[in-house]
């Protein structure tokens, strides 16, 4: 499951990079994907939109078991 999630994140990474941001997969646990938004995405006001409407929706369309996504601030 983690490899599939990582591969999907790699597909969306170029779009996030275009705006000066990045995304890092942290873990998949209890049906939740943990990621870390970096670069401009880490401080962007549209962070919630990117997280839920872009990354989560893409993952959910491919992996039905995913129930949510959490941005980890390390």
CORFENCOR-V593243 format. One record per helix or strand of 3 or more residues. SS is the DSSP state (H for helix, E for strand). FROM is the first residue (numbers start at 1). TO is the last residue. If there is no record, write none. Layout:
ss:from:to
SS:FROM:TO
SS:FROM:TO
//
This chain:
ss:from:to
H:2:17
E:21:29
E:32:39
H:40:43
H:47:62
E:68:71
//
